[in-house]
Every structure is written in C-alpha cells, then in structure tokens.
Amino acid sequence: MDYRNKYDGLLENIKQYSSGAVAFSGGVDSTLLCKAAVDALGDKAMAFTVFSPFIPDREKQLSKKMAETIGIAHTVINLEAMDQIVLNNPVDRCYHCKRSVFSRITADAQLAGMEYIFDGSNVDDLKDYRPGMKALEELSVRSPLRDSGLTKDDIRGISKMLGLE
C-alpha cells in the first residue's frame, strides 16, 4: 500500500480550504485529520474537542495530550447537558447529538476565525446506518478523509507511517 501518496492526496484536499477547525475526539481518525490539517494549513488549523457527560475523563486527557503532540491549537468546549431528545434515546439520537455538538463547534470555530469545519468520517462510514451524517451535511461540515477516498485501514496505515499513536 502506498500510504505516502494517499497522505499527499489528503494534504492536497485540505489545502483547498482557507482554514479548518477539526472536530477532535482523540481517536485515530480525528488524530490523523489534525496532523494533516496542521501539515496542510499550518496555524490556520485548529482542533475543537467537545466534552459532554458522555465522555470519560481519560478521553479528555488523551485529546489534550495528542493535540499538544501534533502541535495544533486546541480548544475545549464543555457541554454540561445534552438535548432532551438525545437523552430520550430515539433511533436517530446520533442525528440530534451530532447536530448539537457540531452547531457548537461551528459557532466557536467561527469566533476563532475558522471558515470550515472538518470531521473524521471515512469511506467505511458510508457502509453503516449513520443518522448523524445528515446533521453534518446540513451544517456543511467537510469530511477530508472520506473525500480523499481513505478507508479505516488506510487511516491506520498512514498513522503508523507518520508515527502517530
């Protein structure tokens, strides 16, 4: 597998944007996306991590550490409560959760001067039922990993090549 060419393609994809705010969970997908955003956009890239009652403390610490390691500016957004619709646990709860979380990221990113919002969706995500994808589309969130044709295996391979945890 030629992961270098795939990564270069991702960088070219991201370079078309003037600035980008990455929705950063600290997972493998968003970690690679943060690294690529910094490599492609420099200081015109930022990471935004949303902490809600659903996120364990260890994940909070991991996202802070990873953002520092990658060298991306990192903003933490604390959501103290979730929308009642999400708490009612309907079948489309992911739609309502994504809508709430990404609306907040969008507002904070715009205040920081970021024009575009990026999420870590990849090609494999298109195979599953993911009601949250509709919310991302409605909010004009960009998915550079998916748009670059990257699968989960590609993301793991590129991350290993780059020495990312």
N, C-alpha and C positions, 0 to 999 in steps of 0.2 A: 504494500500500500504506500502510495506517495503522499505522506502526510504533509510534507513541506509545501507541495503545490496546493493542497487543499487549504492549508493555513493562509498561504499567499492569496488565494481566491477570497477567503473570508476577509482579509485585510482590505482588499480592493473593494469588496462590497461595502464595508464600513466607511471607507474613505469618501464615499459619495455623500455622506451626511456632514453637515457643518459642525455638529456637536451631538453627543449622545449620553443619555442617562440610562445606565444598566440597572434593571431590577435584579438585585444581587442577593441570592439566598445563601451563598457559600457552598452550593453544590457544584458538581463537576461542570455542568452546562454553563451556569452563570459565571463560574470562575474563569473558564476559557473565554467567555464573551468579554469579561472585564479586561483580561490580558490583551485580547485582540483590540478592544476599544482604545486602550492606552497606546498600544503599538501603532494603531492607525490614526488616532486623533490627538494623542498627547494630552495636554491639560484641558482639552475640550471634551474630555470623557469624565464621567463621574459615576459612582456606584451608589445606589439607594437601597437600603435594606429596611424592610418593614417588619417590625416586631409586634406581634399580637399575642393574646393569651394562648394561642395555639402553638407558639414557637418555644421550644425548650431553651433554657439559658445556655447550654453547651453550643447550640447552633448560633446564638448571638455572639459568643466569644470567637467561634470559628470564623464567622463572616468578617469580624473586625480584624482578626489576625491575617486572613487571606487578602483583604483589601490593602493592608499595610505592606504585605509581602509583594503584591503585584505593583504597588505604587500608584494606586488610583485613589483620588479623593473620594471619601466615603461619608455619606450622610445616613444617619439612623432616624427612622420615623417610628414613633411609638403609637400604636393604635390600642387604646385602652379597652375598647369594646368593639364588637363586631355588629354588623347589621342584624336585626332580629330575624330577617329572612334566612340568613346563613345559620343562625342558631337553631332555627326550626328544622334544619337538616333536610330540605327538599332534594329531589333528584338532581336539580340544576343548581345546587348550592355553590358549585365551583364558579358558575357564571356570576353569581352575586358577590362572592368573595373576591374574584379577580376584578370585577367592576369597582368594588370599593377600594381595594388595595392599589390598583393602577390609577384610579382617579386621584388618589392622594399622592402617589409618586409623580404623576403628571403635574399636579399643582406645585409641589415642592421643587421639582426639576425646572419648571418654568421660572420660578423665583430665582433659581441659581443660574439662569441664563442658558439652560439646555433646551435645544429645539426639538430633539427627537427622543423617544423612549424606546429602549430595546428590551426584549425578553429572551430567555434562553430556550425557546421552543426549537425543536429539531425535526427533521423529516420523519423520524419514527413516531413522533407525537400525532401525526396525521392519521395513523392507523387505529387510534383509540377514540372512544367517545370522550370528548373533552369539551363540555359546555362552556368552560372558561375561555376558549378560543374565540367565541363570539364576542365576548366583552373586549378582548384585546383588539379585535377588528374594529369594533365600534369606537374605540378610543385611539385608533390609528397607531397602535403600538407596532413597532417593526421587529422582525424576527430574523436577524442576520444569519444565525446558524442554519435555520431552515431554508432561508432564501439562497444560501450558498450550497445547498444540497447535502448538508452534513447529517449523518446518522449518529446514533449514540456511540456506536463502535468507532466512528471517525473522531468524535469528540474525545473519547478515551485515548485513542492513539495519538492525536495531536497533543493532548495534555501531557501524555507521557514523554513525547518528543521534546516538549518545552520544559519539562521538569516540574510541572505543576502537581501539587498534592491531589 
